[in-house]
Amino acid sequence: MSDEQTSSPSPEPGGLGGGGPEPEEIRFFGTTWVRHDGGYGLRRAGVAVGSLALAAAGALVLRFAFQGLETASVGPFVGILVVAGFAICSALAFRRTWDGFVRRPGAAARSAADTSSQGLMMIGFIGSLLAYFCRSLVEAPGEKLHRAEYAAAQERYERRRGARTGNPAAKKSRPKKRR
């Protein structure tokens, strides 16, 4: 694919119906979330099953890791710390992922928070996958946020388009009458 095809769609001309803002694509859904077409229901079901299966596989891997700690005879204190650490990180990752579906953080908060919590999100990957599963039961993850932003962009576009009367270039080319 060329760079032109992979770049994000421009917010102005060429919307879904021709003219207007373009909807932002959602991972695994593209722009099918706008009209719920193009296999939207099957995609949602696939995302739900896939994220739940990945969370189960991740839990199985963590179980094997915990068995390795038991085999190493590290003691109950370390075992409790590991389980509590994964549980807390999973809960925080669930909350952070869920919040990402509801609102976008500011640019300054996003850069600082993303770099400081990457490790937390890696450790709590099961919580993140479970948030994705729960959200895909209701809608495409992030659909509500994208739909609100798309509606606001359409409204701004309609206001700008409605405010124009005639061709602005034609107005400049006509000489003004003197009285």
N, C-alpha and C positions, 0 to 999 in steps of 0.2 A: 504494500500500500504506500502511496505517496504521503508526504507531509500534509498535503492539502486534505486528504481524505481522513487522516487520523486526528487532525486538529479539532478542537471543540467548535460546535456550531456557533456562528455569530448571532448575537441577540437581535439583529435587525431583519433584513429582508429574507423572504422565502419561507416563512413558517409552514406548518403542516398543510394549511389550506392555501398557500400561496400568499406571500406578503405577511409581514408581521414578524414577531420574535420566534426564534427556534427554541423548542423545548430541549432542556439539558438531558443527556442520556444517563440512565441508571445502569450500573453494572448488572449484567445478565438479562436486562430488560430492554435496553436501547431506549427507543421512544414509544414502545408499545404501552407504556403506562398512561399515556395521554388519553387514548381512546379505548384502552383495554382490548386491543386487537392483536393479531399476529401471534397467537398462542400464549397470551398473557396469563391465563389461568394455569396452563400446563407449566409455564415457566415458574410461576409462584409455587406450585406444588413441587417442582423439581428443586427449587432453591430451599424449600422447607425440608424436604427429605435429605437433600445433600448436606445441608448445614447440621442437621441432627445426626446424620451418619458420621460426619467428620468429628462432631463433639463426642460421640460414643467411642470412636477410634482413638481420639485424644485421651479420653478417660482411661481406656484400656492401656495405652502407652504409659500413662502416669501410674497406673496400678502396677505395671511391671517395674517401673522405677522404684516404687515404694517397696515392692518385694525385694529389690536389690538392696535397699537400705536395711530391711529386716535380716537379710542373709548376712550382711556385713556386721550385724550386731552393734549398731551405733547407739542403741538405747531408746527408751520411750520418749525422752525429751526431744531428741532430734526428729523423731517420727511425728510428734505432735506439731513441732515447728514447721515441718515440711507441709503437712496437711493444712495447717492454719494459713501458712503463706500462700499456698495455691488457692485456698478457698477465698481469702481476702482479695488476692489479685484477680480472681475470676469475677468476684462481685464488683470490683472497681472497673474491670474491663467491660462487664455487662452494662453498667451504668454509663460509662463513657461512650460506648457504641450506641446505646439507646438514645442518648442525648444528641449524638451526631445525626440521627434520623429525624429529630424534631427541630433542631436549630443549628445554624452555622455559627461557630465561634468567630470573634473578631480576628483580624489578621495578626495583631500582636500577640493575642492570647493563644492563637493557633500555633504559631511558630515555637513559642516558649513551652507550651504544654505538650506539644507533639514530641519534641526532642527529650523532654524530661520523663515522659511516660511511655516511651517505646518499649523499654524493658518490662514494665508492668503489663503492657498489652501482650507481649510475647509470653510471659508467664501465665497470664489469665486468658489465654486464647480460647479456652472452653467457654468462658463467660461471654466472650465476643461472639462465638458461634451460636450460643443459645439465644443471644439477643437477636441475631440475624434470623434464627428459626422462629422465634416468637413474633417478630415483626412481619415476617413473610406469611404468617397465618392470617393477618389482617389486610395487608397491602404489600406492594413491592417496597422493600426497605428504603426509606427516604422519599417515598412517593408523595406523602402529605406536604413535606417541605418543598419539594420540586414543583408540586402543583400550585402551591401558594406563590412561589417565586414566578412561575410561568404566568399565572393569572395577573400578577402585578405588572409584569413586563408587557403583557397584552394590553392592559389598561393604560399604561404609559404610552404605548405605541398608538392606541386609538385616540388618546388626548392630543398627542403631537400631530397626528394625521388630521384630526378634526379641526385643529386650530389653524391649519393652513387653508388659505382660500386662494385658489388660482395658482398660477405659476409664478413663484417669486422672481425668477430670472426675467420674465417678461415685464414685470413691474419696473425693474431697474433700467431696462433698455428704453423705455418711453421717456421722452423729455417732459419735465414738469411745466405746467402752464403758469405763466405769470399773470398777475392781475393788475 
